[in-house]
Amino acid sequence: MKKVLLITTMVLGNVFGLQAQDTVSISKSSLLEKVTQNLQLKIANQNYQSAKAEYKQTRALFLPNISASQTAMVTTNPLMAFGSKLNQEILTPMDFDPNLLNNPKRTQNFATQIEIQQPLINLDGWMGRKAAKAKMDAYGLQTQRTQEYLQLEVQKAYMLLQLAYKAVGVMQKADGTAQANLKLVENYFNNGMLQKTDVLNVQVRVNEIKNQLAAARSNVQNASDYLAFLLNEDVKGTYKPSETLEANFSATEIAKVLNENRTDIQAYQKTTEAYKNMLKMQQMSLLPRLNAFGNYQLYDRTIMGFQANGYLLGAQLSWNLFDGMKSYGKIDKAKADFQKAETEADQYKKQSQLELQKAVRQFQDAKNKLTNAQLAWEQSKEAYRIRQNRFAQGLEKTTDVLQSETLMYQKELEYQQTVFEVQFTQLYLQFLN
């Protein structure tokens, strides 16, 4: 009875020691709702917003460019002075006097102009707009994939926290068992039934477990800090999962063929499409462009005056016939970039298929390992129980009992680690599909 009370006291003392810190209870569902706070996801979203802004700029391809200006001028230049009066519609017969034409008086002119430029046919611009749209879509898909990856990483971090708490629990049990064994061995030693070396061996074991328990508690804090980092939160204290780590297998069949509708695969396809349109844009830059233009002018001798006015309308067909092979160099570069993007997309698909096949095998191996780990744990518990009973009867050595106890808790930790591996590999397969 005293032995049971001693073990209970030790275990509860360690539990309360861990909970003395401030703990924040969390669930997996609440964590997934907070993924949007992650800094990496915010960076990915800003990249998408930047690409969206670039696509928005391509509206200039079909929208007019309108500008207004006010120009003030003072001159005694014969040509400029005559032209200013002509624009102001104030010429008189006296202004044609050769002396005034050659030596005009100081003339001032204020011109207000509203100018409009309207693109009509720019085939290279249209392809550039399609390239910008594909680039924007690629960044949007990358942002979505980043969120999917972070959901996986948050669930992994949550399971690591669960595993860390499991390890603390195992080491707390080991500490309680070691303390009880130490008490028992000390009683035997005081009665002359054991040697001093037996007591020292058990004391060494107790100290080892205390160190392992301290390390396990540090791992809890490390796992909690990493989870807080992923969620971009400042938490004073330690996260504590509201669920325990259990081996639950999904009922859905595992797909062994790569899903090409995956967002990262689609992002590569959109990137390749963007480079393809960039190539077409460079090729179409060799074609002529047709643009319309017009302006409306107001002239006066005083600022913001509107004494005279006029307008100009027109269209321009331009064709760059030769630019020293610069355009052809750009075409060659765009072609090389497009081929590189195609190759990278193909390589990524093959790597993803390879990773999927590897993950399927890892999942099967983890399930088999889980069965063996559970069996080994049960066998080690039974072996320890037998040795402990024989030790109480004086039929086992202290070192054998300590080795059996160490093996039992080692197998329990291995079992919990295997549960984590199975759960994470299952989530990783869902992420890959």
C-alpha positions, -999 to 999 in steps of 0.1 A, spaced: 0 0 0 28 24 8 45 15 -25 13 25 -44 10 57 -25 46 66 -33 41 60 -70 9 80 -71 25 109 -52 55 110 -76 34 109 -107 10 136 -96 39 158 -85 54 156 -120 21 163 -136 14 194 -115 50 205 -122 43 204 -159 10 222 -155 24 249 -132 32 268 -163 4 286 -181 -12 261 -206 -34 270 -235 -57 243 -246 -60 240 -284 -77 217 -309 -67 207 -344 -98 223 -360 -91 257 -343 -55 255 -355 -65 250 -391 -87 281 -389 -57 302 -379 -35 291 -408 -42 323 -427 -22 342 -401 10 325 -412 37 348 -425 47 325 -454 11 325 -466 9 363 -464 41 366 -485 26 342 -511 -6 363 -511 14 395 -517 31 378 -546 -3 371 -561 -15 406 -555 16 419 -573 9 397 -603 -27 408 -602 -15 444 -603 7 436 -633 -23 421 -651 -44 452 -643 -18 473 -661 -25 455 -693 -59 472 -695 -40 500 -712 -42 478 -743 -78 487 -750 -84 518 -728 -74 553 -739 -46 573 -725 -58 609 -717 -36 637 -706 -39 675 -701 -12 702 -701 -9 740 -697 21 756 -714 32 792 -709 56 809 -733 72 843 -739 92 849 -771 106 874 -795 115 847 -820 99 858 -854 86 823 -862 73 816 -828 58 850 -823 39 848 -856 27 812 -849 15 822 -814 -6 850 -828 -19 827 -855 -29 801 -829 -46 829 -808 -65 840 -839 -54 877 -834 -35 883 -866 -42 916 -884 -29 930 -917 -3 951 -897 13 919 -885 24 912 -921 46 942 -920 81 930 -928 96 950 -900 72 934 -875 77 900 -889 115 903 -887 116 921 -854 84 912 -835 76 926 -801 75 905 -770 48 879 -775 33 857 -748 12 826 -753 -7 802 -730 -17 769 -745 -40 744 -729 -41 710 -745 -61 678 -739 -46 648 -757 -59 613 -762 -42 582 -775 -62 551 -783 -47 517 -792 -65 499 -820 -45 469 -832 -16 457 -811 -13 419 -814 18 417 -793 1 436 -766 -28 411 -765 -4 382 -761 14 401 -734 -20 405 -716 -26 367 -719 8 360 -704 1 384 -675 -32 366 -669 -15 332 -669 12 345 -645 -15 358 -621 -33 325 -622 0 307 -614 6 328 -584 -30 323 -572 -25 285 -575 8 287 -557 -9 306 -529 -35 280 -526 -9 252 -525 11 271 -499 -20 272 -477 -25 234 -482 11 228 -473 8 249 -442 -23 230 -431 -2 199 -434 26 215 -414 3 227 -387 -12 193 -383 23 178 -382 33 203 -355 2 195 -336 9 158 -337 45 165 -326 31 184 -296 8 154 -289 38 131 -291 59 153 -268 31 152 -242 30 114 -246 67 112 -240 64 133 -209 37 109 -197 59 79 -204 88 94 -186 66 104 -156 56 67 -153 92 57 -156 102 81 -129 75 68 -106 85 32 -112 122 41 -107 115 58 -74 95 28 -62 123 5 -72 148 26 -54 127 25 -23 124 -12 -25 161 -18 -32 171 5 -3 148 -15 20 165 -48 8 199 -32 13 191 -20 49 180 -56 56 213 -69 43 197 -87 13 214 -66 -14 248 -50 -20 256 -13 -22 263 -16 -59 226 -26 -65 215 6 -48 239 27 -68 227 11 -101 191 20 -93 201 56 -83 219 60 -116 187 48 -134 166 73 -114 189 102 -124 188 91 -160 151 92 -160 150 126 -144 173 139 -172 151 123 -198 120 138 -182 135 173 -183 144 168 -219 108 156 -227 94 187 -211 117 209 -231 105 191 -262 70 201 -253 79 237 -251 99 235 -284 69 219 -301 46 246 -286 69 274 -297 71 260 -333 33 258 -335 30 294 -323 55 304 -350 34 287 -377 3 305 -365 22 339 -360 10 341 -324 27 353 -293 17 328 -266 27 332 -230 29 297 -218 26 263 -235 0 249 -259 -17 218 -248 -36 196 -273 -72 188 -264 -70 155 -283 -46 126 -278 -25 110 -305 -42 78 -317 -37 55 -347 -67 61 -369 -67 49 -405 -86 65 -433 -112 44 -450 -105 59 -484 -84 40 -509 -49 53 -514 -43 67 -549 -10 56 -565 -13 77 -596 -5 114 -595 -35 138 -596 -27 163 -622 -54 186 -609 -33 193 -579 -28 230 -574 10 230 -577 9 209 -609 -17 234 -623 6 263 -612 34 248 -633 11 244 -662 0 281 -659 37 292 -657 44 273 -689 14 289 -706 27 323 -695 61 317 -711 44 304 -743 24 336 -746 56 356 -740 71 339 -769 41 347 -791 43 383 -779 79 386 -791 70 370 -824 41 394 -830 62 424 -821 74 421 -857 39 429 -870 27 465 -875 7 484 -849 -23 507 -855 -31 535 -830 -54 565 -831 -46 598 -816 -62 632 -811 -59 665 -792 -79 696 -785 -60 729 -780 -69 762 -764 -48 794 -769 -48 828 -753 -25 857 -742 -36 852 -706 -33 822 -684 -63 798 -685 -77 818 -714 -98 802 -741 -99 828 -769 -90 804 -797 -93 766 -801 -86 738 -825 -84 700 -827 -64 673 -844 -75 638 -851 -55 610 -868 -43 574 -869 -9 560 -872 2 527 -887 38 519 -875 60 490 -884 95 485 -870 112 470 -901 147 464 -886 162 471 -852 196 455 -855 184 420 -848 173 430 -813 138 416 -818 150 383 -831 173 380 -801 143 386 -778 124 358 -797 152 334 -792 154 342 -755 116 338 -751 118 305 -769 145 292 -746 126 303 -715 95 286 -728 113 253 -734 130 256 -700 95 261 -683 82 230 -702 111 209 -690 108 221 -654 71 213 -654 77 178 -667 105 172 -642 83 184 -613 55 160 -624 79 131 -625 94 140 -591 59 143 -576 49 109 -590 81 95 -575 74 111 -541 38 97 -542 50 62 -548 76 66 -520 50 79 -496 27 49 -504 54 25 -495 63 45 -463 27 43 -452 25 5 -457 58 1 -438 46 24 -410 14 3 -406 35 -29 -404 59 -13 -380 30 -2 -358 18 -37 -354 52 -49 -345 58 -20 -321 26 -26 -303 35 -63 -299 70 -55 -287 57 -31 -261 32 -57 -248 59 -83 -246 83 -60 -229 57 -51 -203 51 -88 -196 88 -95 -194 92 -67 -169 63 -79 -148 78 -114 -146 113 -101 -137 99 -77 -111 80 -106 -94 111 -128 -95 132 -100 -82 108 -96 -52 114 -133 -46 152 -129 -48 154 -148 -81 166 -119 -104 195 -96 -104 190 -59 -100 207 -51 -133 183 -75 -152 153 -58 -137 167 -23 -146 174 -35 -182 139 -49 -185 124 -17 -172 144 4 -196 134 -18 -225 97 -16 -215 96 22 -215 118 24 -246 93 2 -265 64 23 -253 82 55 -267 89 36 -299 52 27 -302 41 63 -297 67 74 -323 53 49 -348 17 61 -342 30 96 -351 47 82 -383 15 64 -394 -7 94 -388 16 119 -405 23 96 -435 -14 93 -440 -19 130 -440 11 134 -463 -5 110 -488 -37 131 -487 -16 162 -493 1 146 -523 -32 137 -538 
